Amino acid sequence: MLMVLNEISQEYKFNAKAISMLAANVKEYIAKVEVIQEKRILLFPEHGAKEYYGTVLRWILYIIIATYGFFLMKYLIDLLKNQQ
């Protein structure tokens, strides 16, 4: 039993050393890697232009229709109020 415990403790020490070496290597590589974040507004997309413009133009059409409907309803409500 004592022999098994000695082997387990030796394996644990070996694994602890290996883990600490790996952690040090990871920290070293993280320090070397620079992360650059880009934020862009895609007026001219690189890929999938057909789907992109289809979606964008559809939403612009929805906004135009909603605005036109709002002003038309506002005009009709004002017209009805003036008739009464």
N, C-alpha and C positions, 0 to 999 in steps of 0.2 A: 504494500500500500504506500509506504514511504517512497519507494522507487517511482511509482506512478506520479505521486505528487511532485517529486523533484523534476520529472520530465515535463509535467504540465507547467510548472513555474518557469523552467528554462524556455519552453515554447512561448510562454506569455512574455518573457523578457525580450526574446528575439522578435516577436510580433510587435511589441511596443516600440522597439528601436526602428523596425521597418516602417511602422506607421509614422513615427516622428520624422524619419527621413523623407517619406512621401509628402508629408505636410509641408516640410521645408521646401521641397521641390515645387510643390503647387504654389506656395507663396512667391517663390522666385519667378515662376512663369507668369503668375498674375501680375507681378510688378512689371514684367516686360510687355505685356499685352495692353495696348491702349484702345479703349472703346470710344468711338466717335459716333455721336447720335446726330442724325440729320432729320430735319423737319422741312418738308417741301410741299408746295401747292402744285399739284400736277395739272397744268393746263394742257400739256402735250405728253400723255403717258407713253412709256416705253413699250409696254406690252398690253394687249387687250384693249386697243383703242376703240374698237367697234362697240364693245360692251360699255366702256367708260362713257363715251359720248352719248350712247343710247340712254344711259341712266341719267346723265347730267341734263341732257336736252329734255328728257321726260319730266324731270323735276322743275326745270325752268318753265315748261308748258303748264304744269300744275299750278305753279305760283302765279303765272299770268292769268289763268282761268279763275283762280280764287280771288285775285285782286279785281278783275273785271266783274265777277259776280258780286263782290262786296260793294263796289261803287254803284253797280246797277240796282242792287237792293236798297242801298241808301237813297238813291235818286227816286226810286219808286215809293219808298216810305215818305220822303219829303213831299212828293207829288200828292200822295193820298192825304197827308196832313193839311196841305194847302187847299185841297178841294173841300174839306170839311169845315 
